[in-house]
């Protein structure tokens, strides 16, 4: 394998890896930027606990 062919393969791998890193970072950003729906789940669980402690069940 020539040096140019090897360089071409390495550069292609770097580009692919970079694209996958961008995809992963985007997915993480989307996961952690959607806090409103998660907060409603936490509030619902908290309200259920408060009701069960108030009623003694």
N, CA, C, O and CB atoms as a CASP TS submission, in Angstrom:
PFRMAT TS
TARGET T0000
AUTHOR 0000-0000-0000
METHOD Language model
MODEL 1
PARENT N/A
ATOM      1  N   UNK     1       0.862  -1.180   0.000  1.00  0.00           N
ATOM      2  CA  UNK     1       0.000   0.000   0.000  1.00  0.00           C
ATOM      3  C   UNK     1       0.903   1.237   0.000  1.00  0.00           C
ATOM      4  O   UNK     1       1.848   1.334   0.783  1.00  0.00           O
ATOM      5  CB  UNK     1      -0.978   0.002   1.242  1.00  0.00           C
ATOM      6  N   UNK     2       0.598   2.158  -0.877  1.00  0.00           N
ATOM      7  CA  UNK     2       1.414   3.360  -0.962  1.00  0.00           C
ATOM      8  C   UNK     2       1.074   4.312   0.175  1.00  0.00           C
ATOM      9  O   UNK     2       0.037   4.192   0.828  1.00  0.00           O
ATOM     10  CB  UNK     2       1.219   4.053  -2.316  1.00  0.00           C
ATOM     11  N   UNK     3       1.971   5.252   0.389  1.00  0.00           N
ATOM     12  CA  UNK     3       1.751   6.236   1.463  1.00  0.00           C
ATOM     13  C   UNK     3       0.500   7.071   1.199  1.00  0.00           C
ATOM     14  O   UNK     3      -0.230   7.401   2.134  1.00  0.00           O
ATOM     15  CB  UNK     3       2.975   7.159   1.605  1.00  0.00           C
ATOM     16  N   UNK     4       0.249   7.411  -0.049  1.00  0.00           N
ATOM     17  CA  UNK     4      -0.931   8.216  -0.374  1.00  0.00           C
ATOM     18  C   UNK     4      -2.216   7.425  -0.131  1.00  0.00           C
ATOM     19  O   UNK     4      -3.207   7.974   0.350  1.00  0.00           O
ATOM     20  CB  UNK     4      -0.872   8.689  -1.837  1.00  0.00           C
ATOM     21  N   UNK     5      -2.193   6.153  -0.460  1.00  0.00           N
ATOM     22  CA  UNK     5      -3.363   5.313  -0.236  1.00  0.00           C
ATOM     23  C   UNK     5      -3.616   5.154   1.261  1.00  0.00           C
ATOM     24  O   UNK     5      -4.759   5.199   1.717  1.00  0.00           O
ATOM     25  CB  UNK     5      -3.179   3.933  -0.903  1.00  0.00           C
ATOM     26  N   UNK     6      -2.539   4.969   2.013  1.00  0.00           N
ATOM     27  CA  UNK     6      -2.650   4.852   3.468  1.00  0.00           C
ATOM     28  C   UNK     6      -3.174   6.157   4.068  1.00  0.00           C
ATOM     29  O   UNK     6      -4.035   6.141   4.948  1.00  0.00           O
ATOM     30  CB  UNK     6      -1.283   4.485   4.090  1.00  0.00           C
ATOM     31  N   UNK     7      -2.654   7.278   3.591  1.00  0.00           N
ATOM     32  CA  UNK     7      -3.111   8.585   4.067  1.00  0.00           C
ATOM     33  C   UNK     7      -4.592   8.773   3.762  1.00  0.00           C
ATOM     34  O   UNK     7      -5.338   9.287   4.595  1.00  0.00           O
ATOM     35  CB  UNK     7      -2.286   9.717   3.425  1.00  0.00           C
ATOM     36  N   UNK     8      -5.015   8.364   2.586  1.00  0.00           N
ATOM     37  CA  UNK     8      -6.419   8.476   2.199  1.00  0.00           C
ATOM     38  C   UNK     8      -7.312   7.667   3.145  1.00  0.00           C
ATOM     39  O   UNK     8      -8.371   8.141   3.555  1.00  0.00           O
ATOM     40  CB  UNK     8      -6.614   8.002   0.747  1.00  0.00           C
ATOM     41  N   UNK     9      -6.889   6.456   3.489  1.00  0.00           N
ATOM     42  CA  UNK     9      -7.668   5.622   4.407  1.00  0.00           C
ATOM     43  C   UNK     9      -7.744   6.246   5.797  1.00  0.00           C
ATOM     44  O   UNK     9      -8.804   6.260   6.421  1.00  0.00           O
ATOM     45  CB  UNK     9      -7.061   4.221   4.497  1.00  0.00           C
ATOM     46  N   UNK    10      -6.617   6.760   6.276  1.00  0.00           N
ATOM     47  CA  UNK    10      -6.587   7.374   7.606  1.00  0.00           C
ATOM     48  C   UNK    10      -7.475   8.610   7.645  1.00  0.00           C
ATOM     49  O   UNK    10      -8.206   8.817   8.613  1.00  0.00           O
ATOM     50  CB  UNK    10      -5.147   7.743   8.002  1.00  0.00           C
ATOM     51  N   UNK    11      -7.419   9.424   6.611  1.00  0.00           N
ATOM     52  CA  UNK    11      -8.257  10.623   6.561  1.00  0.00           C
ATOM     53  C   UNK    11      -9.740  10.266   6.500  1.00  0.00           C
ATOM     54  O   UNK    11     -10.567  10.919   7.136  1.00  0.00           O
ATOM     55  CB  UNK    11      -7.879  11.485   5.355  1.00  0.00           C
ATOM     56  N   UNK    12     -10.073   9.231   5.735  1.00  0.00           N
ATOM     57  CA  UNK    12     -11.476   8.790   5.688  1.00  0.00           C
ATOM     58  C   UNK    12     -11.945   8.320   7.060  1.00  0.00           C
ATOM     59  O   UNK    12     -13.067   8.618   7.469  1.00  0.00           O
ATOM     60  CB  UNK    12     -11.654   7.658   4.657  1.00  0.00           C
ATOM     61  N   UNK    13     -11.091   7.588   7.772  1.00  0.00           N
ATOM     62  CA  UNK    13     -11.441   7.123   9.114  1.00  0.00           C
ATOM     63  C   UNK    13     -11.617   8.301  10.071  1.00  0.00           C
ATOM     64  O   UNK    13     -12.522   8.299  10.906  1.00  0.00           O
ATOM     65  CB  UNK    13     -10.365   6.163   9.647  1.00  0.00           C
ATOM     66  N   UNK    14     -10.748   9.304   9.947  1.00  0.00           N
ATOM     67  CA  UNK    14     -10.860  10.488  10.803  1.00  0.00           C
ATOM     68  C   UNK    14     -12.161  11.237  10.530  1.00  0.00           C
ATOM     69  O   UNK    14     -12.820  11.695  11.463  1.00  0.00           O
ATOM     70  CB  UNK    14      -9.659  11.423  10.589  1.00  0.00           C
ATOM     71  N   UNK    15     -12.528  11.361   9.279  1.00  0.00           N
ATOM     72  CA  UNK    15     -13.770  12.052   8.914  1.00  0.00           C
ATOM     73  C   UNK    15     -14.972  11.293   9.459  1.00  0.00           C
ATOM     74  O   UNK    15     -15.884  11.893  10.028  1.00  0.00           O
ATOM     75  CB  UNK    15     -13.885  12.205   7.379  1.00  0.00           C
ATOM     76  N   UNK    16     -14.974   9.974   9.285  1.00  0.00           N
ATOM     77  CA  UNK    16     -16.079   9.154   9.788  1.00  0.00           C
ATOM     78  C   UNK    16     -16.186   9.261  11.305  1.00  0.00           C
ATOM     79  O   UNK    16     -17.281   9.409  11.848  1.00  0.00           O
ATOM     80  CB  UNK    16     -15.892   7.685   9.374  1.00  0.00           C
ATOM     81  N   UNK    17     -15.044   9.186  11.986  1.00  0.00           N
ATOM     82  CA  UNK    17     -15.036   9.295  13.444  1.00  0.00           C
ATOM     83  C   UNK    17     -15.537  10.660  13.887  1.00  0.00           C
ATOM     84  O   UNK    17     -16.304  10.758  14.845  1.00  0.00           O
ATOM     85  CB  UNK    17     -13.629   9.046  13.995  1.00  0.00           C
ATOM     86  N   UNK    18     -15.118  11.699  13.208  1.00  0.00           N
ATOM     87  CA  UNK    18     -15.575  13.050  13.535  1.00  0.00           C
ATOM     88  C   UNK    18     -17.076  13.197  13.376  1.00  0.00           C
ATOM     89  O   UNK    18     -17.740  13.823  14.203  1.00  0.00           O
ATOM     90  CB  UNK    18     -14.869  14.066  12.664  1.00  0.00           C
ATOM     91  N   UNK    19     -17.608  12.618  12.311  1.00  0.00           N
ATOM     92  CA  UNK    19     -19.055  12.684  12.089  1.00  0.00           C
ATOM     93  C   UNK    19     -19.813  11.937  13.184  1.00  0.00           C
ATOM     94  O   UNK    19     -20.866  12.388  13.634  1.00  0.00           O
ATOM     95  CB  UNK    19     -19.413  12.103  10.712  1.00  0.00           C
ATOM     96  N   UNK    20     -19.274  10.796  13.610  1.00  0.00           N
ATOM     97  CA  UNK    20     -19.921  10.032  14.681  1.00  0.00           C
ATOM     98  C   UNK    20     -19.859  10.787  16.004  1.00  0.00           C
ATOM     99  O   UNK    20     -20.797  10.734  16.799  1.00  0.00           O
ATOM    100  CB  UNK    20     -19.263   8.652  14.831  1.00  0.00           C
ATOM    101  N   UNK    21     -18.752  11.489  16.238  1.00  0.00           N
ATOM    102  CA  UNK    21     -18.640  12.289  17.463  1.00  0.00           C
ATOM    103  C   UNK    21     -19.650  13.431  17.452  1.00  0.00           C
ATOM    104  O   UNK    21     -20.250  13.740  18.481  1.00  0.00           O
ATOM    105  CB  UNK    21     -17.211  12.846  17.620  1.00  0.00           C
ATOM    106  N   UNK    22     -19.837  14.048  16.311  1.00  0.00           N
ATOM    107  CA  UNK    22     -20.826  15.121  16.187  1.00  0.00           C
ATOM    108  C   UNK    22     -22.228  14.576  16.431  1.00  0.00           C
ATOM    109  O   UNK    22     -23.029  15.203  17.123  1.00  0.00           O
ATOM    110  CB  UNK    22     -20.743  15.784  14.794  1.00  0.00           C
ATOM    111  N   UNK    23     -22.525  13.405  15.861  1.00  0.00           N
ATOM    112  CA  UNK    23     -23.840  12.783  16.079  1.00  0.00           C
ATOM    113  C   UNK    23     -24.062  12.485  17.559  1.00  0.00           C
ATOM    114  O   UNK    23     -25.146  12.724  18.091  1.00  0.00           O
ATOM    115  CB  UNK    23     -23.968  11.484  15.254  1.00  0.00           C
ATOM    116  N   UNK    24     -23.026  11.958  18.223  1.00  0.00           N
ATOM    117  CA  UNK    24     -23.146  11.634  19.647  1.00  0.00           C
ATOM    118  C   UNK    24     -23.342  12.899  20.474  1.00  0.00           C
ATOM    119  O   UNK    24     -24.175  12.925  21.381  1.00  0.00           O
ATOM    120  CB  UNK    24     -21.902  10.870  20.135  1.00  0.00           C
ATOM    121  N   UNK    25     -22.583  13.948  20.169  1.00  0.00           N
ATOM    122  CA  UNK    25     -22.716  15.206  20.902  1.00  0.00           C
ATOM    123  C   UNK    25     -24.097  15.817  20.693  1.00  0.00           C
ATOM    124  O   UNK    25     -24.685  16.357  21.630  1.00  0.00           O
ATOM    125  CB  UNK    25     -21.630  16.196  20.466  1.00  0.00           C
ATOM    126  N   UNK    26     -24.609  15.737  19.489  1.00  0.00           N
ATOM    127  CA  UNK    26     -25.945  16.258  19.197  1.00  0.00           C
ATOM    128  C   UNK    26     -27.010  15.485  19.968  1.00  0.00           C
ATOM    129  O   UNK    26     -27.942  16.075  20.513  1.00  0.00           O
ATOM    130  CB  UNK    26     -26.230  16.191  17.690  1.00  0.00           C
ATOM    131  N   UNK    27     -26.865  14.163  20.010  1.00  0.00           N
ATOM    132  CA  UNK    27     -27.831  13.341  20.747  1.00  0.00           C
ATOM    133  C   UNK    27     -27.797  13.669  22.234  1.00  0.00           C
ATOM    134  O   UNK    27     -28.845  13.771  22.871  1.00  0.00           O
ATOM    135  CB  UNK    27     -27.545  11.844  20.529  1.00  0.00           C
ATOM    136  N   UNK    28     -26.601  13.834  22.793  1.00  0.00           N
ATOM    137  CA  UNK    28     -26.487  14.196  24.207  1.00  0.00           C
ATOM    138  C   UNK    28     -27.102  15.557  24.478  1.00  0.00           C
ATOM    139  O   UNK    28     -27.796  15.744  25.477  1.00  0.00           O
ATOM    140  CB  UNK    28     -25.023  14.190  24.644  1.00  0.00           C
ATOM    141  N   UNK    29     -26.849  16.502  23.591  1.00  0.00           N
ATOM    142  CA  UNK    29     -27.411  17.841  23.759  1.00  0.00           C
ATOM    143  C   UNK    29     -28.933  17.788  23.755  1.00  0.00           C
ATOM    144  O   UNK    29     -29.584  18.443  24.569  1.00  0.00           O
ATOM    145  CB  UNK    29     -26.909  18.781  22.652  1.00  0.00           C
ATOM    146  N   UNK    30     -29.500  17.007  22.837  1.00  0.00           N
ATOM    147  CA  UNK    30     -30.955  16.880  22.766  1.00  0.00           C
ATOM    148  C   UNK    30     -31.514  16.210  24.014  1.00  0.00           C
ATOM    149  O   UNK    30     -32.570  16.600  24.512  1.00  0.00           O
ATOM    150  CB  UNK    30     -31.360  16.090  21.523  1.00  0.00           C
ATOM    151  N   UNK    31     -30.807  15.199  24.522  1.00  0.00           N
ATOM    152  CA  UNK    31     -31.275  14.498  25.722  1.00  0.00           C
ATOM    153  C   UNK    31     -31.339  15.416  26.922  1.00  0.00           C
ATOM    154  O   UNK    31     -32.310  15.403  27.678  1.00  0.00           O
ATOM    155  CB  UNK    31     -30.374  13.321  26.031  1.00  0.00           C
ATOM    156  N   UNK    32     -30.295  16.215  27.094  1.00  0.00           N
ATOM    157  CA  UNK    32     -30.210  17.036  28.286  1.00  0.00           C
ATOM    158  C   UNK    32     -30.850  18.404  28.132  1.00  0.00           C
ATOM    159  O   UNK    32     -30.977  19.131  29.117  1.00  0.00           O
ATOM    160  CB  UNK    32     -28.791  17.199  28.672  1.00  0.00           C
ATOM    161  N   UNK    33     -31.257  18.777  26.921  1.00  0.00           N
ATOM    162  CA  UNK    33     -31.933  20.060  26.752  1.00  0.00           C
ATOM    163  C   UNK    33     -33.440  19.906  26.890  1.00  0.00           C
ATOM    164  O   UNK    33     -34.151  20.908  26.968  1.00  0.00           O
ATOM    165  CB  UNK    33     -31.589  20.671  25.394  1.00  0.00           C
ATOM    166  N   UNK    34     -33.942  18.684  26.921  1.00  0.00           N
ATOM    167  CA  UNK    34     -35.372  18.429  27.073  1.00  0.00           C
ATOM    168  C   UNK    34     -35.686  18.188  28.542  1.00  0.00           C
ATOM    169  O   UNK    34     -36.036  17.072  28.927  1.00  0.00           O
ATOM    170  CB  UNK    34     -35.817  17.218  26.211  1.00  0.00           C
ATOM    171  N   UNK    35     -35.563  19.228  29.367  1.00  0.00           N
ATOM    172  CA  UNK    35     -35.776  19.064  30.800  1.00  0.00           C
ATOM    173  C   UNK    35     -37.235  19.243  31.197  1.00  0.00           C
ATOM    174  O   UNK    35     -37.636  18.757  32.255  1.00  0.00           O
ATOM    175  CB  UNK    35     -34.921  20.043  31.561  1.00  0.00           C
ATOM    176  N   UNK    36     -38.033  19.915  30.398  1.00  0.00           N
ATOM    177  CA  UNK    36     -39.430  20.166  30.767  1.00  0.00           C
ATOM    178  C   UNK    36     -40.242  18.876  30.921  1.00  0.00           C
ATOM    179  O   UNK    36     -40.926  18.732  31.934  1.00  0.00           O
ATOM    180  CB  UNK    36     -40.085  21.054  29.724  1.00  0.00           C
ATOM    181  N   UNK    37     -40.204  17.935  29.978  1.00  0.00           N
ATOM    182  CA  UNK    37     -40.974  16.702  30.174  1.00  0.00           C
ATOM    183  C   UNK    37     -40.480  15.892  31.368  1.00  0.00           C
ATOM    184  O   UNK    37     -41.285  15.286  32.075  1.00  0.00           O
ATOM    185  CB  UNK    37     -40.912  15.847  28.921  1.00  0.00           C
ATOM    186  N   UNK    38     -39.185  15.872  31.603  1.00  0.00           N
ATOM    187  CA  UNK    38     -38.637  15.134  32.730  1.00  0.00           C
ATOM    188  C   UNK    38     -39.078  15.749  34.046  1.00  0.00           C
ATOM    189  O   UNK    38     -39.348  15.034  35.011  1.00  0.00           O
ATOM    190  CB  UNK    38     -37.117  15.092  32.651  1.00  0.00           C
ATOM    191  N   UNK    39     -39.151  17.069  34.089  1.00  0.00           N
ATOM    192  CA  UNK    39     -39.558  17.729  35.323  1.00  0.00           C
ATOM    193  C   UNK    39     -40.997  17.366  35.665  1.00  0.00           C
ATOM    194  O   UNK    39     -41.323  17.193  36.839  1.00  0.00           O
ATOM    195  CB  UNK    39     -39.403  19.254  35.200  1.00  0.00           C
ATOM    196  N   UNK    40     -41.849  17.249  34.679  1.00  0.00           N
ATOM    197  CA  UNK    40     -43.240  16.906  34.971  1.00  0.00           C
ATOM    198  C   UNK    40     -43.336  15.493  35.532  1.00  0.00           C
ATOM    199  O   UNK    40     -44.186  15.226  36.382  1.00  0.00           O
ATOM    200  CB  UNK    40     -44.107  17.038  33.707  1.00  0.00           C
ATOM    201  N   UNK    41     -42.479  14.582  35.073  1.00  0.00           N
ATOM    202  CA  UNK    41     -42.466  13.226  35.615  1.00  0.00           C
ATOM    203  C   UNK    41     -42.034  13.247  37.074  1.00  0.00           C
ATOM    204  O   UNK    41     -42.620  12.557  37.909  1.00  0.00           O
ATOM    205  CB  UNK    41     -41.533  12.319  34.793  1.00  0.00           C
ATOM    206  N   UNK    42     -41.011  14.036  37.380  1.00  0.00           N
ATOM    207  CA  UNK    42     -40.515  14.130  38.753  1.00  0.00           C
ATOM    208  C   UNK    42     -41.576  14.743  39.646  1.00  0.00           C
ATOM    209  O   UNK    42     -41.785  14.281  40.767  1.00  0.00           O
ATOM    210  CB  UNK    42     -39.218  14.958  38.815  1.00  0.00           C
ATOM    211  N   UNK    43     -42.250  15.779  39.164  1.00  0.00           N
ATOM    212  CA  UNK    43     -43.300  16.429  39.955  1.00  0.00           C
ATOM    213  C   UNK    43     -44.444  15.465  40.227  1.00  0.00           C
ATOM    214  O   UNK    43     -44.998  15.466  41.327  1.00  0.00           O
ATOM    215  CB  UNK    43     -43.824  17.682  39.234  1.00  0.00           C
ATOM    216  N   UNK    44     -44.806  14.654  39.261  1.00  0.00           N
ATOM    217  CA  UNK    44     -45.891  13.692  39.440  1.00  0.00           C
ATOM    218  C   UNK    44     -45.522  12.675  40.509  1.00  0.00           C
ATOM    219  O   UNK    44     -46.344  12.350  41.366  1.00  0.00           O
ATOM    220  CB  UNK    44     -46.213  12.981  38.115  1.00  0.00           C
ATOM    221  N   UNK    45     -44.294  12.169  40.466  1.00  0.00           N
ATOM    222  CA  UNK    45     -43.850  11.204  41.464  1.00  0.00           C
ATOM    223  C   UNK    45     -43.836  11.834  42.850  1.00  0.00           C
ATOM    224  O   UNK    45     -44.220  11.194  43.829  1.00  0.00           O
ATOM    225  CB  UNK    45     -42.461  10.666  41.111  1.00  0.00           C
ATOM    226  N   UNK    46     -43.394  13.088  42.938  1.00  0.00           N
ATOM    227  CA  UNK    46     -43.345  13.782  44.219  1.00  0.00           C
ATOM    228  C   UNK    46     -44.751  13.977  44.771  1.00  0.00           C
ATOM    229  O   UNK    46     -44.976  13.791  45.967  1.00  0.00           O
ATOM    230  CB  UNK    46     -42.635  15.135  44.075  1.00  0.00           C
ATOM    231  N   UNK    47     -45.693  14.348  43.920  1.00  0.00           N
ATOM    232  CA  UNK    47     -47.077  14.554  44.360  1.00  0.00           C
ATOM    233  C   UNK    47     -47.685  13.249  44.852  1.00  0.00           C
ATOM    234  O   UNK    47     -48.426  13.244  45.835  1.00  0.00           O
ATOM    235  CB  UNK    47     -47.927  15.136  43.218  1.00  0.00           C
ATOM    236  N   UNK    48     -47.379  12.136  44.175  1.00  0.00           N
ATOM    237  CA  UNK    48     -47.898  10.842  44.603  1.00  0.00           C
ATOM    238  C   UNK    48     -47.355  10.482  45.983  1.00  0.00           C
ATOM    239  O   UNK    48     -48.089   9.964  46.826  1.00  0.00           O
ATOM    240  CB  UNK    48     -47.534   9.749  43.581  1.00  0.00           C
ATOM    241  N   UNK    49     -46.071  10.755  46.215  1.00  0.00           N
ATOM    242  CA  UNK    49     -45.468  10.464  47.515  1.00  0.00           C
ATOM    243  C   UNK    49     -46.103  11.321  48.596  1.00  0.00           C
ATOM    244  O   UNK    49     -46.369  10.841  49.699  1.00  0.00           O
ATOM    245  CB  UNK    49     -43.951  10.696  47.475  1.00  0.00           C
ATOM    246  N   UNK    50     -46.346  12.593  48.282  1.00  0.00           N
ATOM    247  CA  UNK    50     -46.956  13.490  49.266  1.00  0.00           C
ATOM    248  C   UNK    50     -48.354  13.003  49.627  1.00  0.00           C
ATOM    249  O   UNK    50     -48.734  13.024  50.798  1.00  0.00           O
ATOM    250  CB  UNK    50     -47.015  14.936  48.725  1.00  0.00           C
ATOM    251  N   UNK    51     -49.113  12.570  48.642  1.00  0.00           N
ATOM    252  CA  UNK    51     -50.470  12.079  48.904  1.00  0.00           C
ATOM    253  C   UNK    51     -50.439  10.811  49.748  1.00  0.00           C
ATOM    254  O   UNK    51     -51.260  10.646  50.650  1.00  0.00           O
ATOM    255  CB  UNK    51     -51.209  11.814  47.585  1.00  0.00           C
ATOM    256  N   UNK    52     -49.502   9.920  49.463  1.00  0.00           N
ATOM    257  CA  UNK    52     -49.464   8.668  50.212  1.00  0.00           C
ATOM    258  C   UNK    52     -49.017   8.905  51.646  1.00  0.00           C
ATOM    259  O   UNK    52     -49.463   8.187  52.541  1.00  0.00           O
ATOM    260  CB  UNK    52     -48.535   7.665  49.530  1.00  0.00           C
ATOM    261  N   UNK    53     -48.152   9.886  51.900  1.00  0.00           N
ATOM    262  CA  UNK    53     -47.741  10.169  53.272  1.00  0.00           C
ATOM    263  C   UNK    53     -48.824  10.927  54.015  1.00  0.00           C
ATOM    264  O   UNK    53     -48.953  10.785  55.231  1.00  0.00           O
ATOM    265  CB  UNK    53     -46.438  10.962  53.289  1.00  0.00           C
ATOM    266  N   UNK    54     -49.596  11.724  53.312  1.00  0.00           N
ATOM    267  CA  UNK    54     -50.681  12.472  53.954  1.00  0.00           C
ATOM    268  C   UNK    54     -51.840  11.558  54.336  1.00  0.00           C
ATOM    269  O   UNK    54     -52.477  11.754  55.371  1.00  0.00           O
ATOM    270  CB  UNK    54     -51.181  13.584  53.029  1.00  0.00           C
ATOM    271  N   UNK    55     -52.107  10.565  53.506  1.00  0.00           N
ATOM    272  CA  UNK    55     -53.239   9.678  53.773  1.00  0.00           C
ATOM    273  C   UNK    55     -52.842   8.495  54.645  1.00  0.00           C
ATOM    274  O   UNK    55     -53.697   7.755  55.133  1.00  0.00           O
ATOM    275  CB  UNK    55     -53.829   9.177  52.470  1.00  0.00           C
ATOM    276  N   UNK    56     -51.532   8.324  54.835  1.00  0.00           N
ATOM    277  CA  UNK    56     -51.055   7.250  55.679  1.00  0.00           C
ATOM    278  C   UNK    56     -50.985   5.908  54.987  1.00  0.00           C
ATOM    279  O   UNK    56     -50.854   4.886  55.661  1.00  0.00           O
ATOM    280  CB  UNK    56     -51.914   7.138  56.862  1.00  0.00           C
ATOM    281  N   UNK    57     -51.068   5.868  53.651  1.00  0.00           N
ATOM    282  CA  UNK    57     -50.993   4.588  52.951  1.00  0.00           C
ATOM    283  C   UNK    57     -49.608   4.281  52.478  1.00  0.00           C
ATOM    284  O   UNK    57     -49.381   3.235  51.870  1.00  0.00           O
ATOM    285  CB  UNK    57     -51.927   4.571  51.790  1.00  0.00           C
TER
END
